[in-house]
Amino acid sequence: MPKKPELQKLESHKPKPKSDLQLRLAEMPAVDELLHEASRRGLLPRFPRTLVGDLLRSRLKIIKDRVVRENLQVKELFLPETFWPAIESALEEFLAPSLKVVINATGVVIHTNLGRSPLSAAAAGQIAAVAGRYSNLEYDLETGSRSIRYANVEDLLCRLSGAEAAMVVNNNAGAVLLALSALADGREVVVSRGELVEIGGAFRIPEIVVQGGAILREVGATNRTHLKDYEAAINEETALLLKVHTSNYRLLGFTGQPEVRELVALGRKHKIPVIEDLGSGNLLDLKAYGLPDEPTVREVMASGVDLVTFSGDKLLGGPQAGIVVGRKDLVEKLKKHPLNRALRIDKMTLAGLEVVLKCFLDPLTVVDKIPTLKMLTLTEAELKKRAQNLRRSIVRHCGADAGLQLKIEPETSRAGGGTMPMVELPTYCLFLRITDKSSAALEKYLRSRSLPVVVRIIDDWLVFDPRTIFTDEFPEIARACQELMDL
Ligand SMILES: *Cc1c(COP(=O)(O)O)cnc(C)c1O
């Protein structure tokens, strides 16, 4: 017999017994309760309320998911004695700067991923001084009227390069783009097939020419280009002859490019400017220090090239910037182009760049004042001594422990940053190994520190190259080694 309708109704209103899961989830703390507790523990108002709330919600969700999936009780997962310290350290970590100082033990001097050139204390100090206050960035203090922001470095750059005009923009890629846009828009740019390089980070000469609104006229072959190839490409649409420093690679064997002077003569004959993207662009002759004989910016200018572009943070050892030096009428065109406004250099960079450029006025002391140049020109004897000092710091800090293996061996450092790619800079490195501990795990730990140490691994040894380690960082490396022993 079917049930009576009234009875059915009554039954359906009877509260169902709660499932086990519901009972377990009922134990979850509410966000409001936790915010109250956060306040009691002093996390509020120390940290922003919305940040604390978001973090609590996401942690609660993780706990809830595990309660559901893994059949656990809330009290097994929500342990106040671990929950709150974890919340506090997560909040501290979130608010700490994520762009931070690292120790570069790789021996790659101009390490693009590690910020290229570290600045001297003088340059960094001037940046800090200008950044925190108003400045005469575009203000002539004599007349009280508006001035040009890079006036102070233009004069210095002319003095250092022998050029008649100069300007600076955000970086060298920007400088090349600006030069192409201002001087070759809609017209042809002649480039050797041996120089259609990719610098990295999607800066490729063929693409940058197109981006600049110009038409690429490739000439020659990959390994050899002759002057007659350039000459044959010239027509009434030719705007520029572009030379590109093959910064990060070398052609070896049956190769050849016309001399710069020949290219300049060809340009003059046809009234076409020759511009050169020098990449690193050294202002100092480095062959006296045993480094390769690359022409200085002054030498390139003297050979008659009309416009030269180079980076501020490669061999110049300064802040990120793109520097243009050359013929006044051409530089004027670049200055007036709308893209110049989009690529303009900021006051902090200018403040640092000025200090760095002034160091180059005295070629006898510049190497001691610019960290990048100092590192590149350290002698093998100095490097060996530094490796020994580093070992001494570590042994003094960690004590003699049979598990800690250290040795000093000859190795090679690199200039980096697409600078002098074939050059192997001889160095002495400190090799470190700890018995029964994987070097990969140790290397990973060093990266995870609040002051990370970036090292190379060679044959399962951690390798510290003293070339790129500041000597005042040795005690920190010693502390890090103690941490590795304690892992
Ligand atoms: C490095 C380099 C660039 C790019 O310079 P940034 O300052 O990094 O923008 C362009 N051309 C050459 C030849 C380079 O070596």
PDBQT file of the ligand as one rigid body, heavy atoms in Angstrom, charges set to zero:
ROOT
HETATM    1  C1  LIG A 501      73.796  44.187 -27.269  1.00  0.00    +0.000 C 
HETATM    2  C2  LIG A 501      73.591  44.631 -28.638  1.00  0.00    +0.000 A 
HETATM    3  C3  LIG A 501      72.415  45.304 -29.006  1.00  0.00    +0.000 A 
HETATM    4  C4  LIG A 501      71.312  45.568 -28.020  1.00  0.00    +0.000 C 
HETATM    5  O1  LIG A 501      71.738  46.491 -27.059  1.00  0.00    +0.000 OA
HETATM    6  P1  LIG A 501      70.854  46.741 -25.754  1.00  0.00    +0.000 P 
HETATM    7  O2  LIG A 501      71.560  47.848 -25.034  1.00  0.00    +0.000 OA
HETATM    8  O3  LIG A 501      70.850  45.453 -25.016  1.00  0.00    +0.000 OA
HETATM    9  O4  LIG A 501      69.503  47.133 -26.205  1.00  0.00    +0.000 OA
HETATM   10  C5  LIG A 501      72.274  45.694 -30.309  1.00  0.00    +0.000 A 
HETATM   11  N1  LIG A 501      73.239  45.463 -31.228  1.00  0.00    +0.000 NA
HETATM   12  C6  LIG A 501      74.383  44.817 -30.898  1.00  0.00    +0.000 A 
HETATM   13  C7  LIG A 501      75.388  44.579 -31.977  1.00  0.00    +0.000 C 
HETATM   14  C8  LIG A 501      74.604  44.380 -29.599  1.00  0.00    +0.000 A 
HETATM   15  O5  LIG A 501      75.731  43.746 -29.280  1.00  0.00    +0.000 OA
ENDROOT
TORSDOF 0
